[in-house]
Amino acid sequence: MKLEQHRNQSVKQPPTIGILYPGELGSAIGALLNDGGHHVVTTTVGRSARTCTLCRKAGLETLPSVDDVVRAADVTFSFVTPKAALSVAEEFCHASRRTGRRSLYVDANSVSPITAAEIGEMLDRLGLSFVDASVHGLAANLKSHGTIYLSGAQAEEVGPIFEPWLRTRILGDQVGAASQHKMLMGGLTKGLVALYLELSLVARDAGLLEQLHDCYRHYYPGIMTVLDRLLPTYAVHAGRRGDELTEVERTIRSLGLEPRMIRSARRLITALGEVDFGNPPADGFTPAAVLERAYAAGLLDPPEADATASNTPSAVCSASPSVGYAADHSIISTP
C-alpha cells in the first residue's frame, strides 16, 4: 500500500509517524523527524520513567495507547530491544486488527534476518506492509554520523521520510537484507569493544594498563577514537548489546557457519551487562571508569571451580599438551 494512499487528502502532507517506543534511539529518531516537519506520535503506557523523560524532551505527542498510535500513524517504527521485537510486532498486529487500520510497519531493531522474516510473515498474514530497517550510529550523533538502511518492497517509499536529515541507503526489496547488514556492522563494533575490554583488563592486572593504552593511541589512533566513543555506552547498554550479539550468532548459524569470535564476545559483553555501574555521573561515564568498574567486579575471574582445578599440578599438566613435529615438519600435539 502506497504511503500517499494511507490518507485520502487533496494536498499531500508528510506522513504521520508512530514510534514504538521512544527509548534512546526511538526518541532521537522521533526528535529528528519532528524537527523535519513530521507529526510524530507515540505512547509511554507501561514504559519506564526514563523513556517518559526522553519522550518529553524529544517533543513527541504522547497518546493513551498503542491502538491510538496505530490509528493515527501512516508509518509505525519499532525501536526496542531484540528480545522485545517480536512481541511489539505482535502488539502492532493486534492493534491493527482492533482498529481496522492498515498502515506500514518498519522494524528498526538489532535483530537477525530470521527474526525479521518472522515479523514479516506475521504482518503478511494480516495483509500489512513491512519494511526491514537498521540504524547505524549512536543516537546522540544521528544527524552527523547516522545512516538508516532499508530493505523490502516499500523501502523506496520509506527512505524519503528521513531526507535530508538522515543519510539513507536502500538495500533492495528483500526483507532481511537490512537486518543482516546490521548484524555484520554491529558484530564488528561489539567484537572490537569485547577484545579491547579483555586485553585492557589483563593489562590492568599486570600493571601495564597505562603503557598499553599509550601504545594503542600511538599506533591505532582511529580505533581508539571509536572505542572512546563506544565503551562509555556499555555502562548502560551492555545487557542489550549482549542480546544483539545473540542475534548475530543466530545470523551466522542460519548460514550453516559456526560463530567463534562472536560467541566469545557475546559471553564477555553479557557478563559486563551484569556489572552494577550505579547511577551515571552528570557528565556520563568515561572509558577509564567503565574499565575500572569491570576490573573491580572481577569480569575475567574464572568460575571458582575452574580456578581451583587450574591450580592443581595435574590440571596444569593436562592443560599443557606435549608439542612435537611430524615428518613433514607440521606441529602435532599429544595429550
C-alpha positions as CSV (number, residue, x, y, z in Angstrom):
1,M,0.0,0.0,0.0
2,K,1.4,3.4,-1.0
3,L,2.1,5.9,1.7
4,E,0.0,8.5,-0.1
5,Q,-2.9,6.1,0.0
6,H,-2.9,5.9,3.8
7,R,-4.5,9.3,3.9
8,N,-7.2,10.5,1.4
9,Q,-6.1,14.1,1.2
10,S,-6.3,16.5,-1.7
11,V,-3.0,18.0,-0.7
12,K,-0.1,15.6,0.0
13,Q,1.3,16.1,3.5
14,P,4.2,14.4,5.3
15,P,3.1,11.1,6.7
16,T,2.3,10.9,10.4
17,I,5.0,8.8,12.1
18,G,4.4,6.4,15.1
19,I,7.2,5.4,17.4
20,L,7.1,2.2,19.5
21,Y,8.8,3.0,21.7
22,P,10.6,6.3,22.5
23,G,13.7,4.9,24.2
24,E,17.1,6.4,23.5
25,L,17.2,5.7,19.8
26,G,13.4,5.9,19.2
27,S,13.2,9.4,20.9
28,A,16.3,10.5,18.9
29,I,14.7,9.5,15.6
30,G,11.4,11.0,16.7
31,A,13.0,14.3,17.5
32,L,14.8,14.3,14.2
33,L,11.6,13.7,12.3
34,N,9.7,16.2,14.5
35,D,12.2,18.9,13.7
36,G,11.8,18.0,10.0
37,G,8.1,18.8,10.0
38,H,6.6,15.4,10.6
39,H,3.9,14.8,13.1
40,V,5.3,12.1,15.5
41,V,3.1,10.2,17.9
42,T,3.9,7.6,20.5
43,T,2.7,6.1,23.8
44,T,4.5,5.6,27.0
45,V,2.0,3.2,28.6
46,G,3.9,0.6,30.6
47,R,7.3,2.2,29.8
48,S,9.9,3.4,32.3
49,A,10.3,6.8,33.8
50,R,13.4,7.3,31.7
51,T,11.5,6.6,28.5
52,C,8.8,9.1,29.5
53,T,11.6,11.7,30.1
54,L,13.2,11.0,26.7
55,C,9.8,11.3,25.0
56,R,9.1,14.6,26.6
57,K,12.5,16.0,25.8
58,A,12.1,14.9,22.1
59,G,8.8,16.8,21.9
60,L,6.7,13.8,20.8
61,E,3.0,13.7,21.1
62,T,2.0,11.0,23.7
63,L,-1.2,9.1,23.1
64,P,-3.1,7.0,25.6
65,S,-2.5,3.5,23.9
66,V,-0.9,1.5,21.2
67,D,-4.3,1.4,19.5
68,D,-4.3,5.3,19.3
69,V,-0.8,5.3,17.8
70,V,-1.7,2.8,15.1
71,R,-4.9,4.7,14.4
72,A,-3.1,8.0,14.0
73,A,0.1,6.9,12.2
74,D,0.7,6.3,8.5
75,V,4.0,4.6,9.3
76,T,4.9,3.0,12.6
77,F,8.6,2.3,13.6
78,S,9.6,-0.2,16.2
79,F,12.7,0.7,18.3
80,V,13.0,-1.8,21.1
81,T,15.4,-4.5,22.4
82,P,16.0,-7.6,20.3
83,K,14.1,-9.7,22.9
84,A,11.0,-7.4,22.5
85,A,11.0,-7.1,18.7
86,L,8.6,-10.0,18.1
87,S,6.2,-9.1,20.9
88,V,6.0,-5.4,19.8
89,A,5.2,-6.5,16.2
90,E,2.5,-8.8,17.6
91,E,1.2,-5.9,19.6
92,F,1.0,-3.8,16.5
93,C,-0.9,-6.6,14.7
94,H,-3.5,-6.8,17.4
95,A,-3.9,-3.1,17.4
96,S,-4.3,-3.1,13.6
97,R,-7.0,-5.8,13.9
98,R,-8.9,-3.9,16.6
99,T,-8.7,-0.5,14.8
100,G,-9.0,-1.7,11.3
101,R,-6.0,0.4,10.4
102,R,-3.7,-1.0,7.7
103,S,-0.6,1.1,8.0
104,L,3.1,0.4,7.2
105,Y,5.3,-1.2,9.9
106,V,9.0,-0.7,10.0
107,D,11.2,-2.8,12.3
108,A,14.4,-1.0,13.0
109,N,15.7,-3.2,15.8
110,S,19.0,-5.1,16.1
111,V,17.6,-8.5,15.1
112,S,18.7,-11.3,12.8
113,P,17.2,-11.7,9.3
114,I,15.5,-14.8,10.7
115,T,13.7,-12.7,13.3
116,A,12.9,-10.0,10.6
117,A,11.4,-12.8,8.4
118,E,9.2,-14.0,11.3
119,I,7.9,-10.4,11.8
120,G,7.3,-10.1,8.1
121,E,5.3,-13.3,8.0
122,M,3.2,-12.2,11.0
123,L,2.3,-9.0,9.3
124,D,1.7,-10.6,5.9
125,R,-1.0,-12.9,7.4
126,L,-3.0,-9.7,8.2
127,G,-2.2,-8.1,4.8
128,L,0.0,-5.5,6.5
129,S,3.0,-3.9,4.8
130,F,6.5,-4.3,6.2
131,V,9.9,-2.7,5.8
132,D,13.1,-4.1,7.4
133,A,15.4,-1.3,8.7
134,S,18.6,-0.9,10.6
135,V,20.1,2.3,12.0
136,H,23.9,2.6,12.3
137,G,25.3,5.3,14.6
138,L,24.9,6.5,18.1
139,A,21.6,8.1,19.0
140,A,23.3,11.3,20.0
141,N,25.1,11.7,16.7
142,L,22.5,10.7,14.1
143,K,22.5,13.9,12.2
144,S,26.2,14.0,11.7
145,H,27.1,10.3,11.5
146,G,23.9,8.2,11.4
147,T,22.7,6.1,8.5
148,I,19.4,4.2,8.1
149,Y,19.4,1.1,5.9
150,L,16.2,-0.1,4.4
151,S,15.0,-3.3,2.6
152,G,11.7,-4.6,1.5
153,A,9.1,-3.9,-1.2
154,Q,8.3,-0.5,0.1
155,A,11.8,0.6,1.2
156,E,11.9,3.2,-1.6
157,E,8.8,4.9,-0.1
158,V,10.2,5.0,3.5
159,G,13.6,6.5,2.5
160,P,12.3,10.0,1.7
161,I,10.8,10.3,5.2
162,F,14.3,10.8,6.5
163,E,15.8,13.0,3.8
164,P,17.7,15.3,4.1
165,W,18.0,14.9,7.9
166,L,19.5,11.4,7.9
167,R,21.7,9.5,5.4
168,T,19.6,6.8,3.8
169,R,20.6,3.6,1.9
170,I,18.2,1.2,0.2
171,L,19.5,-2.4,0.2
172,G,16.9,-3.9,-2.2
173,D,13.4,-5.2,-2.0
174,Q,14.2,-8.4,0.0
175,V,13.2,-8.3,3.7
176,G,16.2,-9.3,5.8
177,A,18.9,-7.5,3.9
178,A,18.9,-4.5,6.3
179,S,18.9,-6.8,9.3
180,Q,21.8,-8.9,8.0
181,H,23.7,-5.7,7.3
182,K,23.0,-4.5,10.8
183,M,24.3,-7.8,12.3
184,L,27.6,-7.6,10.3
185,M,28.2,-4.0,11.2
186,G,27.2,-4.4,14.9
187,G,29.2,-7.6,15.2
188,L,32.4,-5.7,14.3
189,T,31.9,-2.8,16.8
190,K,30.8,-5.0,19.6
191,G,33.6,-7.5,18.9
192,L,36.1,-4.7,18.9
193,V,34.8,-3.5,22.3
194,A,35.0,-7.0,23.7
195,L,38.6,-7.5,22.5
196,Y,39.7,-4.1,23.8
197,L,38.0,-4.7,27.2
198,E,39.6,-8.1,27.7
199,L,43.1,-7.0,26.8
200,S,42.8,-3.9,28.9
201,L,41.6,-5.9,31.9
202,V,44.6,-8.2,31.5
203,A,46.9,-5.2,31.3
204,R,45.3,-3.7,34.4
205,D,46.0,-6.9,36.3
206,A,49.6,-6.9,35.0
207,G,50.2,-3.3,35.9
208,L,50.7,-2.3,32.3
209,L,47.4,-0.5,31.5
210,E,48.8,3.0,31.1
211,Q,51.6,1.8,28.9
212,L,49.3,-0.4,26.8
213,H,46.9,2.5,26.2
214,D,49.7,4.9,25.3
215,C,50.8,2.3,22.7
216,Y,47.3,1.8,21.3
217,R,46.9,5.6,20.9
218,H,50.2,5.9,19.2
219,Y,49.7,3.1,16.7
220,Y,45.9,2.9,16.4
221,P,44.5,6.4,16.9
222,G,41.5,5.8,14.7
223,I,40.5,2.6,16.6
224,M,40.9,4.4,19.9
225,T,38.6,7.2,18.8
226,V,35.9,4.7,18.1
227,L,36.4,2.9,21.4
228,D,36.4,6.2,23.4
229,R,33.0,6.8,21.9
230,L,31.6,3.3,22.3
231,L,32.8,2.0,25.6
232,P,31.1,4.5,27.9
233,T,27.7,3.5,26.4
234,Y,28.2,-0.1,27.7
235,A,27.8,1.0,31.3
236,V,24.1,1.4,30.5
237,H,23.6,-0.8,27.4
238,A,25.9,-3.9,27.8
239,G,23.0,-6.2,28.5
240,R,21.2,-5.1,25.4
241,R,24.5,-5.4,23.4
242,G,24.8,-9.0,24.6
243,D,21.3,-9.7,23.3
244,E,22.3,-8.1,20.0
245,L,25.3,-10.4,19.7
246,T,23.0,-13.4,20.3
247,E,21.2,-12.3,17.2
248,V,24.5,-12.0,15.3
249,E,25.2,-15.6,16.4
250,R,21.8,-16.7,15.1
251,T,22.5,-15.0,11.8
252,I,25.8,-16.8,11.3
253,R,24.3,-20.2,12.2
254,S,21.5,-19.6,9.8
255,L,24.1,-19.7,7.0
256,G,25.4,-23.0,8.2
257,L,28.5,-21.4,9.8
258,E,29.8,-21.6,13.3
259,P,30.3,-18.3,15.2
260,R,33.6,-18.4,17.2
261,M,34.8,-14.9,18.0
262,I,31.2,-13.5,18.1
263,R,30.3,-16.2,20.6
264,S,33.1,-15.3,22.9
265,A,32.3,-11.6,22.5
266,R,28.7,-12.2,23.5
267,R,29.7,-14.0,26.6
268,L,32.0,-11.2,27.8
269,I,29.6,-8.4,26.9
270,T,26.7,-10.3,28.6
271,A,28.8,-10.6,31.7
272,L,29.6,-6.9,31.6
273,G,25.8,-6.3,31.5
274,E,25.6,-7.9,34.9
275,V,28.1,-5.4,36.5
276,D,26.4,-2.8,38.7
277,F,27.7,0.6,37.5
278,G,25.3,2.6,39.6
279,N,23.8,5.8,38.5
280,P,25.7,7.5,35.7
281,P,27.6,10.7,36.6
282,A,26.2,14.0,35.4
283,D,28.8,14.2,32.6
284,G,28.5,10.4,31.8
285,F,30.8,7.5,32.2
286,T,34.4,7.6,30.9
287,P,36.2,4.7,29.3
288,A,38.5,4.5,32.3
289,A,35.6,4.4,34.7
290,V,34.0,1.5,32.8
291,L,37.2,-0.4,32.7
292,E,37.9,0.1,36.4
293,R,34.4,-0.9,37.4
294,A,34.7,-4.1,35.3
295,Y,38.0,-4.8,36.8
296,A,36.7,-4.4,40.4
297,A,33.8,-6.7,39.5
298,G,36.3,-9.4,38.5
299,L,34.9,-9.6,35.0
300,L,37.7,-12.0,33.9
301,D,37.9,-14.0,37.1
302,P,37.4,-17.7,36.3
303,P,34.5,-19.6,38.0
304,E,35.5,-20.8,41.4
305,A,35.6,-24.5,40.4
306,D,37.7,-23.7,37.3
307,A,40.1,-21.6,39.3
308,T,40.6,-24.3,41.9
309,A,41.1,-27.0,39.3
310,S,43.6,-25.0,37.3
311,N,45.9,-24.6,40.3
312,T,46.4,-28.3,40.8
313,P,49.5,-29.9,39.4
314,S,47.5,-32.5,37.4
315,A,45.4,-29.7,35.9
316,V,48.5,-27.7,34.9
317,C,50.0,-30.8,33.3
318,S,46.8,-31.8,31.5
319,A,46.3,-28.2,30.3
320,S,49.7,-28.2,28.7
321,P,49.9,-30.8,25.9
322,S,53.2,-32.0,24.6
323,V,54.2,-30.4,21.3
324,G,56.3,-32.2,18.6
325,Y,56.8,-32.2,14.9
326,A,55.7,-34.7,12.3
327,A,57.9,-35.9,9.5
328,D,56.6,-33.1,7.2
329,H,57.5,-30.5,10.0
330,S,53.9,-29.7,10.8
331,I,53.2,-29.2,14.5
332,I,51.4,-32.0,16.3
333,S,50.3,-32.3,19.9
334,T,49.5,-35.2,22.2
335,P,47.5,-35.1,25.4
